[in-house]
């Protein structure tokens, strides 16, 4: 499976519109979890695998895609989000607050 990038066919779109490429990338198993775990720190592969609670093959595949997309990088101190990845998280993290409010409106008992 190739990395979804703007300009080429992606899941749900033959046109490769940038938003469709992004949604395809973020919709892949563990992509958002990896970005979430890297949001505040750089960590090595093993620590990231433990934090994300995933297996090495899935983690390797997602890290390759996220690196190709320019959202994650790797250096001697481990994996971390790039400036572009930080911009994406700054846009996406407010969705968490919205989601909690939405959940409370739907069912205040299970919103925890």
C-alpha positions as CSV (number, residue, x, y, z in Angstrom):
1,X,0.0,0.0,0.0
2,X,1.5,3.3,-1.0
3,X,1.5,6.5,1.0
4,X,-1.5,8.7,0.2
5,X,-0.2,12.0,-1.2
6,X,-1.9,14.8,-3.0
7,X,-2.1,14.5,-6.7
8,X,-2.5,10.7,-7.0
9,X,-5.4,8.4,-6.5
10,X,-6.2,7.7,-2.8
11,X,-8.8,5.8,-1.0
12,X,-12.1,7.4,-1.8
13,X,-10.8,9.7,-4.6
14,X,-9.2,9.2,-8.0
15,X,-8.4,13.0,-8.2
16,X,-5.9,13.0,-5.3
17,X,-7.3,16.2,-3.9
18,X,-5.2,17.2,-0.9
19,X,-8.0,16.8,1.7
20,X,-8.8,13.3,0.4
21,X,-5.1,12.3,0.6
22,X,-4.9,13.6,4.2
23,X,-8.1,11.9,5.3
24,X,-6.8,8.6,3.7
25,X,-3.5,8.9,5.6
26,X,-5.1,9.8,8.9
27,X,-7.7,7.2,8.6
28,X,-5.2,4.4,8.4
29,X,-4.8,2.1,11.4
30,X,-2.6,3.8,14.1
31,X,-1.8,7.0,12.2
32,X,-3.6,9.3,14.6
33,X,-2.5,7.4,17.6
34,X,1.2,7.7,16.5
35,X,0.8,11.5,16.0
36,X,-0.9,11.7,19.4
37,X,1.9,9.8,21.2
38,X,4.5,12.1,19.5
39,X,2.7,15.3,20.2
40,X,4.9,16.4,23.1
41,X,8.1,14.4,22.9
42,X,10.5,12.5,20.7
43,X,10.7,8.7,21.5
44,X,12.4,5.7,20.2
45,X,10.7,2.9,18.2
46,X,10.2,0.5,21.2
47,X,8.8,3.2,23.5
48,X,6.5,4.4,20.7
49,X,5.4,0.8,20.1
50,X,4.5,0.4,23.8
51,X,2.8,3.8,24.0
52,X,0.7,3.2,20.9
53,X,0.0,-0.4,21.9
54,X,0.6,-1.8,18.4
55,X,2.8,-4.4,16.7
56,X,6.1,-3.6,15.0
57,X,4.9,-4.2,11.5
58,X,2.0,-1.8,11.7
59,X,4.1,0.8,13.4
60,X,6.9,0.5,10.8
61,X,4.3,0.9,8.0
62,X,2.7,3.9,9.5
63,X,6.0,5.6,10.4
64,X,7.1,5.1,6.8
65,X,4.0,6.8,5.5
66,X,4.0,9.6,8.1
67,X,7.7,10.3,7.3
68,X,7.0,10.2,3.5
69,X,4.1,12.7,4.1
70,X,6.4,15.0,6.1
71,X,4.5,14.7,9.3
72,X,7.1,12.7,11.3
73,X,10.8,12.6,11.3
74,X,13.6,10.6,12.9
75,X,16.9,11.5,14.4
76,X,19.3,10.2,17.1
77,X,16.8,11.0,19.9
78,X,13.9,9.1,18.2
79,X,10.8,9.9,16.3
80,X,8.9,13.2,16.5
81,X,6.5,15.3,14.7
82,X,7.8,17.8,12.2
83,X,6.8,21.5,12.1
84,X,4.2,20.5,9.5
85,X,3.0,17.7,11.8
86,X,2.7,20.2,14.7
87,X,0.6,22.5,12.5
88,X,-1.7,19.6,11.8
89,X,-2.0,18.7,15.5
90,X,-2.7,22.3,16.3
91,X,-5.7,22.2,14.0
92,X,-6.8,18.7,15.0
93,X,-6.5,18.8,18.8
94,X,-9.5,21.2,19.2
95,X,-11.5,18.4,17.7
96,X,-10.9,16.5,21.0
97,X,-12.7,19.2,23.0
98,X,-15.5,19.3,20.5
99,X,-15.8,15.5,20.6
100,X,-16.1,15.5,24.4
101,X,-18.9,18.1,24.3
102,X,-20.6,16.1,21.5
103,X,-20.4,13.0,23.6
104,X,-21.9,14.7,26.7
105,X,-24.8,16.0,24.6
106,X,-25.5,12.6,23.3
107,X,-25.1,10.7,26.6
108,X,-23.9,12.5,29.7
109,X,-23.3,9.3,31.5
110,X,-20.9,7.7,29.0
111,X,-19.0,10.9,28.1
112,X,-16.1,10.2,30.4
